[in-house]
Amino acid sequence: MARYALVIGIGENQPPFKALTKTVGDATAVAQVLQEYGDFRLEVLTQPRQLQYRALVTAIQTFVQQRAAGDEALIYYTGHGFPLVKDFGEMEAFLASVDCSVTLEGGQITAQRNGLSLASLNRLVAKARFSNLVVLLDCCHSGYLLEDDLLRQTFADFSQKDYWLMTACRSFEQAWAKKLDPHSVFTGAILAGLSRDRADERGVITAGSLFEFVQRTLRREQQEVLQLAVGRPIELLRFPLEQAPVEVDESLEPYQGLNAFTTETAPFFFGREDEIQTLVQQVHTHCFVPLIGASGSGKSSLVRAGLVPRLQELGWRVLAPIKPGSNPIAELKLALRTVFAESEIAGVYERIDRQDLVTVATSLPEPERWLLVVDQFEEVFTLCPDRALQAAFIQMLTSVMQQVTPRLTIVTTMRADFVEPWLAYGALTQAIQSQAVFLGAMTREGLEAAIIQPAKRLQYRVQDRLLAEMLHDVETEANSLPLLQFALQQLWEQRDRKQRELTYAAYQQLGGVAGALNQKAEAIYQRLEAAGQGDWVRRVLLKLVRTGEGTKDTRQRRLKAELLEMGTNAVTCQTIESVLTALVDGRLLVSDRVNDQDVIDLSHEALIQRWQRLATWREQDRDLRRLVDRIEDAQRDWLQQGKKRQDLLQGRLLKDARRLLKQRLEAVAATKTFIQKSLRWRRTQLVATLLVPALVLGIPAEYFWREESIKRDYARIESSVGDQGERVAVLSLVGGCWATEQYGSMPDYFRERVFGNCRSLQSAKLEKAELIRANLSKADLYEVSLSGAELGFANLSDAELSYANLSRANFYNTNLSDANFLEANLSSAKLFIADLSRASFTRTNLSGADLKNANLSSANFLDANLRGAQLIGANLSGAGLHGANLENVQFGCSELPDAGYGKIKMRRNCPNLKDIKWDKDTKWKGIKGWDQVKNIPPALKQQLGLR
């Protein structure tokens, strides 16, 4: 037989009725449990348009007379009820619809319009043909129904039916709710009475057993609960009986350490049930809900493992959670990209650029409601330096509050110590005042559940003494949930498998909640320090911390490639790689894949405060690290804005960056090229500024004519294609760059007079240029196009060739040592006998390149594409191949002439892989010629099954 439930929650009413903040959440929670364990087919009415008098009457009539006719039925109502005083003092009870209005005289209601009469409701259900009926009324004065003479007729009418009704109070009492509780007292008791642990041995909860529990619970609140019961017991819920113990998968991790719980680990998330219900209620009534709490209070876990699964069960669709990072609007676009068809993406992005998120929300697939979680919202203020971008992102998120029909709801999580910058934005201030959920400390009962229940799910127990000690330690340690989870994770690793329990003895060895994290982090550090890698641990971790200025330090994610670029050669890159691996394996760091790039982050901000060694490191060179953060922010902004000159470093920041370039190069290695470009552009500006006064004062015009000649050289490059004039112009502009390091203290003007010019050829078009034997050492060829160019026997040592197009260029016997080819295109380039030692090929495209007999010793091929390249006779000794793609590479030996004493001999030259470095991401599939390769590392032979 089918079961039907009509669930009504009214929170908005006309004066004098006050708005009820808990009713929608109450209705949602009741509906959820009825659907999940009662097998009820639900009709839930919580939207104002559904709750106007006429719509409400129609819905109830349809439900009673048609939808549930002949079947089992349940009606739950939460909202205002009121007594109407008639002419001779008689009273009649009503339920208040959204558009109900009343007249007050002497504090009593003497007239009403659009109220739902309980007497009429009685008569309607008395005539209905239910198999059985359950009615739950949670409202003021709903007990009047039980004391009216009209019910005597109802008793008679239901003598042949199973009927059960429960009310929150008698007619002279008022149903009430504690302000801080997520539910009204009555509905909260109902939900507790409908929980699994209240079921009998068959897994059943009946209406009678529910009444007994609610009555016993609410006596403590001095509230009367009454029932009317006719006929046989009515089964409300039936929980599936627990299976007999089965073999447990002990590879599962019930405790998450410093990592947040997720939807995947939600079965192990306990202790926040009330907070989950509060959030569910808020997202049903508001489209923008900030969740604010102290660092370590469990905000991310609550949303990801609590709210998200609960809403998914209720039919919501959930976008992939985002963190704002340095470009929050870009992150928002990526989250939306997964929802829309490819043909719609351009239009969606255009609307986002116009800050029109409301229109995007209305076009989300129907009929579901959608949720977007913006985790670690404080990153808008810490990692996004562009104030205009901050404001645009915040305005767009808060605009969802203007939706007429709610389609998209946004929940943000943010540390409480960042509320002050939040208050600078009016819409955010409004959201805090009316819609925010403030996450406090976990209750003792919640802490107990968080400790015991995850282990219990895997059939382990927590020793009583251990539980008592952990509860005591956590309650005396503020915001200690991450420390608790970390200690529990360590206890799980040291669990007593034979007795199947977590032990107090192991907890003592860990040093308790406060000592576990510090002890584990220190042990990992000491192990790496003994291997000579301690300084790299310090440098890596400090790169992952944003040094606060007037605020606490926060974590900041980094691309793994950025961290590896701190290394100056293949050996140091391998050291950084092994440090990262050790810290990730030790769970101090987490690694993720975002937009096809590896990202590294601290596991939790608790590490910043609680590891004493890291706290000491953070106090050292704070001003320096703040300055480096500002320079990196400026570089990131320059890249995002399209590398415009006006976004280069200027003023005091440029002066400070220049000082660091000279004194602390290792601190600004990642921004070296950016700083150098800024300095060159500043010099150009100074020349333009000083030129006019020089002419006016009659100073010799030689400098002016030199600059005019340089302009003509640039123009010649723009207009020429591979002719002699183009070659002359190129050499005129960069022929003196080789002297910049050796004679760096000499003023640029005099050095260029003596050794030749050194100007930037950034983005120059030099396709098919003839530059054989040209000296381009240390030249700035950033983003230059040299496709098809002739550069045989040329000197490009230490040249800047990032993002350059060098496809099909000829570099026969060319010196390219120490050059930087970051993300350059060298596909099908000819590099026969070229010297590429120590060159950097990070994410470079070398597919199909001819590297026969090339010297690639100590070169860095991080994430480079060498697919199908010719490596016959190539020297790769000491090269770093982390993440490189060597699929279908051709190895082999060749014969090279070896001159000596008037006689030319031929010598055999074979590929050399001595001391190469690689990792699990290096691709070796389809390589030919392994049998002719020298010095293959034994570990690689074993990995690939080579003999």
Helices and strands as residue ranges (DSSP letters): E 3-9, H 23-38, E 41-45, G 48-50, H 53-62, I 63-67, E 72-78, E 81-85, E 91-105, E 108-117, H 118-126, E 132-138, H 144-147, H 150-157, E 162-167, H 185-193, G 196-198, E 204-206, H 207-219, E 226-230, E 235-238, G 266-268, H 273-285, E 288-293, H 299-301, I 302-307, H 308-313, E 317-318, H 328-337, H 342-353, H 357-362, E 370-374, H 379-382, H 387-398, G 399-402, E 408-415, G 416-418, H 419-422, H 426-434, E 437-439, H 444-457, E 461-462, H 464-475, H 481-493, E 501-502, H 504-510, H 512-530, H 534-543, E 545-546, E 554-555, E 558-559, H 560-564, H 570-585, E 589-594, E 597-602, H 606-610, H 612-619, H 622-640, G 645-647, H 651-663, G 665-671, H 672-696, H 702-719, H 724-734, H 739-742, H 748-755, E 894-900, E 903-909, G 930-932, H 938-944
